[in-house]
């Protein structure tokens, strides 16, 4: 059932529809993998762009952006940096943190929607940069990519005789129209990686993953594939850039992330009071606040990095995990609830137990 048009979080007028659940909702995956995160690493490009800099070329202001998104600054990759470069730097940092040699890896999974090329995948490029020849591939679930990746890479790690590397890496500023206020203010570049290792006493899961591809134009880059090839005419029209209907995305994100996180808590037999830290996809401070409120999350248990990173899609959650660890928010045995939502539409949630040391 349609509802009246409303103003989106990016200030544009959008057509709104209600969020209806799928006719048959997929069952939450009750699997709990005996896998631990044994290493964390991140890479953020050196250049930062604050809101004042954007306001010099866009009809916006620092106050306008902060109020609507919570973003103050974001990192932007250098012209010579591609997604694989960001991923490789994060991978090396995670391996060093885990004390693992790249030669010991059994697989590499790169969660990204901004690969270096449509083919080959970015994963093999990262593997080559590490000097190894292991199974390596990309996973594209947009902003939910890292959560999807935890399920896939976690399953690999649970049955492997060595560690698996999962990387979330994005160079989103390359697919954003710098003149579009609705998107240019939102996105940033970066990468973060985790080393996943089989660990009998650990727990990764349950999982709740879902998708709804009935309206892909809600959030997409149209002229980037086989449905609408990047012809000269489409490129001239700017169809290679990311576009979104902000209001619709906002409503879906809050609704889907809340439902998904709730399903995971139910499958695990715990309540929100049992969660030590909530790490949600860093898309918009309002979305994070809305999800936290609906979940009944106690104050102070949500870790937020949107103000410094912007929306980094598949890199968002692992970057927030690294930041939480480095600022002492994570301690041994902490139960972490993770939730994300992205283009597709896709969404996903899981629980993990932090096995690492607390950094004070």
N, C-alpha and C positions, 0 to 999 in steps of 0.2 A: 504494500500500500504506500503510495507516494505521500510525502509531506511537503509543505511549502519550501520554496527556495530560501536559503539563508546565507549569511556571510561566512566564508571559510576563515580558517586561522591565518591564511596568507592575505586576507583582506579582499579577495575577489568574491563575486557573487557566483554561487554554485547551485546546481540542481541537486536536491537531496532525495534519497530514498531510505526507507527503513532497513534495518539489518535483520534479515530473516535467516533462521537457522536452516541448514541443509535438511532435505526430507529424511535422509537417513544419516545420522551423525556417526562418524567413525568411532570405534571404541578406543578409549585411552589405552596406550601400550603399557601394561603393568611391569614390563621388564626393568629390572634393576641390574645394571652391569657391574661386575666386580672390577671396576676401573677407577683409577685416581688421576687427577691432574698433578703431575710431578714437576712441571716446569711451566713458567709463564714468561712471555717476552712481548715487547711492544716496540713499534716504530712510528713516530709522527714526523712528517716533513718539517724542515727548519722554518719555512715561511709561515707566518700566521697573518690572517686577515681579520681585523676587528670590524665591528659594525660601523664605526665612523668612516672607515675606508670604503665600505660598500655604499654608504650614504652619499659619497661624492659622485657616484655614477647612477644611483638608483633613487627613486622617489621614496625614501625611507629615512629612518633615523635610528640611533642606538636605542632610544626609549621604546620606539615602535617594535623593533625586533625582539628586545628583551621581554616586553610585555606579552607578546603573542607566542614566543617560542622558548624563551629562557636562554637563548644563545647569546654569548658575548663575543666569542672569537672562534675561528676554525683554522685548521692547518690545510695548506695547499701544496700539492706536490710540485717540485721544480719541473721545468720543461723536459728535462732529460730523465725524469723518474716515471716509470710505468708501474702498474700494479705488482708485477713480479719483483721489482726492486724493493718495494715496500714490504712485500711478503717475505722476501729473503732476509731482510734486516731483522724483521720480527722473529723469523725462524731461528736465526743464529742466536738471538737474545734468549729465546725459550730453551734452546738446547744447552746453552751455557748455564742457565739457571737450574736446569735439571741435572747438569753434570753428565750429559749424554753426548756421545760422538755421533755425528750424522751417519757414519757407517753402520751404526746399530739400529737405525730406523727400519721399520718393516713396511711403512706406507706413508704417503703424504696426501692430505686432502686440503684443497684450497676452496674455501667458501667465498665466492665473489660474483657480482653481477657486472663488474667492469674489468673483464679479462684483458690481457695485452692484445689478444687477437680472438676472433671467433674460433679459429683453429690455427695452431695447436692450442691445447689447454694451457693454463698458467702453471698448473701443478708440475708438469715435466720440466718447465723452465726453472722453477724453484729447485727441483731435484738436481738439475744440472749445475745450478749455482752452488749447491751444497756438495757437489762432486759425488753424487750417489746415483745408482740406477735401481730404483725401487718403484713399485706401483705408485703412480701419482696421477691425480685427476682433480677436476673442478666440480663443485657442487653449487648450483645456482637456485637459491630460494629467496633471493634478494635479501631484505633485512632480517629474515628468519634463518638465513643460511648457516649461521654459527650453531644455532640450536639443532637444526637438521643435521649439521655436521657432527655434533656430539653423539647423535644416535648412530650415524654411519661409522665414523672413525672410532667411536667407543666400542662398537661391535667388532671392528677389526682388531682393536687393541686387546679385547677380552679373549680372543682366540689366537693371538700372535705370540711368538716367542721373543718379542721385543717391543719397543715403544712405537707409537704412531703419532705423527705430527699433524695437528689440525690448525689451519691458519684462516683467519678472517681478514681479507685485504680488499681495499677499495680505493679507486681514484675517481670518485664521483664528480669532482669539479670538471672532469673532461667531458661529461655528458650533460652538463647543465648550461643553459643559455645565460650568459653573464648579464644580459639585459632583462631577464625575467625575474621580477621582484618575488614572485611566488615561490621560486625554487632556489634562486641564487643565494638567498640568505640562509638556507637550511643546511646545505651539505658541505662536508669536509672530507679530507683524505687521511688515510692511516691504515695501520695493520697491527694485528696482535695474534699471537700464536700460543698454543698449549701443547705440552707433551703429555700424551695419555698412555698410561702403563697399567697392565693387569695387576690388581692388588686385591687379595682375598678379603681384606677387611674393609674395603671401600664400597661406596655405593653411588652409581650414576644412573638416575632414573627415579620413578617412572617417567614416561614421556607422553606428551600430548601434542601431536602434529596434525595439521589440517590445511586445506586449501579450498578456494572457491575461485575458479577461473572464468566465471560467467560474465564478468565485466572487466577485462584486462585494461581497458583504456582509463580506468580510474587512476592508475599510476603506471606509466609506461614510457618507454622510448620507442616510438612507433617504427621508424625507418632504420631498424638495426638487425633485421633478420629476413626470413624467407616470405613472410606474409606481405610485408611492404618493403621490398629491397631499397637500398639507399641509392636511388636514381638521382641524377643531377637536379631534377625538378623537386624531389622530396628534400634533398639537401638544401636547396635554395629556400625552401619553405621552412627550414629549421626542424623538420620532423625527426631528425636524429637526436634531438635533445629530450631530456626527461620532462614530462608534463604530469600534472596531477590535479585532481579535484579535491582541494584541501579539506573541505567540510566533510565529504563522504569518507575520506581516508581517516580523518580524526575519529568519527563515530565508530567505524569498523574496528579501528585499532583498539579503542578503549573496550568495546564489547568483546572482541575476539580474545584479546590478551587476558581479560578478566576471566572469561569462561574457561580458557585453556589452563590458566594457572589454578583455578578452582578445581578443575578436573584432575590435575596432577596431585594436588593436596589430598583430594578424596581418595585417589588410587593408592596413595602412600599411607593413608590412614592417619594423617596428621592435620593440624589446623594451622591457620596463619600465625597463631601465637608461638608455634614451634619453629618458625622460620627466623633465623638470626639475621639474614640479609636478603633483600630483594634487589636483583639486578635486572632491570628491564631494558629493552631496546631503547637507545637514546635518540628518539625522533623529535620529541617536543616535550617540554617540561609540563605542559598541561596534560598531555596524554599520561605521563608517568604519575602525576598527581591524581588523575581520574582513576587510573587502575588501582593505585594504592588505597584510595578512599573506598572503592567498591569492594576491595579485598578485606578491608578493615585492618590494614597493615598498621601496626603501632608506629608512632612517630619516631623518626630517626633511623629506621631500618631499611630505607631505600637509598641506594648509592647512585648519585647523579653526577654525570660528567658532560651533559649536553652543553653546559655553559662554555666549556673550553674546547670541545671537539666538534660541535655540531652533529649532524646526522652522518655517521660513517657506515651505514648499512650493515653488512655482515661483520665489519670490524668493531661495531659499536659495543656489543656485549663483552667480547674478550678485552677490549681496551678498558672497559669499566671494571672488569675483574682484576686486571693488572693494577689499575689505580687504587682499587679497594685494598688489594694486598699491600701495595707500597705505602699506603697511608694508615696501615694498621687496623683496617676495618674487618679483616679476615683473621680468624684464629683457628687453631687446630680443633677439628670436630664441628665447626660451624656448619649449619645447614643453610644452603643458599638456594633460593628460588629464582629461576631464570625464566623470562618470558620475552617473546619478540613477535613482531608483526611486520609484514612487508608486501611488496608488489607480488601479484600472482592471481588473487590474493593468497598469501601464505601466513601461517601463524604457528607458534610452537612454544612449549614450556617444558621444563624439567626441574628436578631437584638434584643437587650434588652436595656431597659432604667434603668440606675443605680439609685436605690431609696435610697441607703444607704448614710451615712455620709462620707465626705472626711477625710482621715487620713493624717495629715501633718507630 
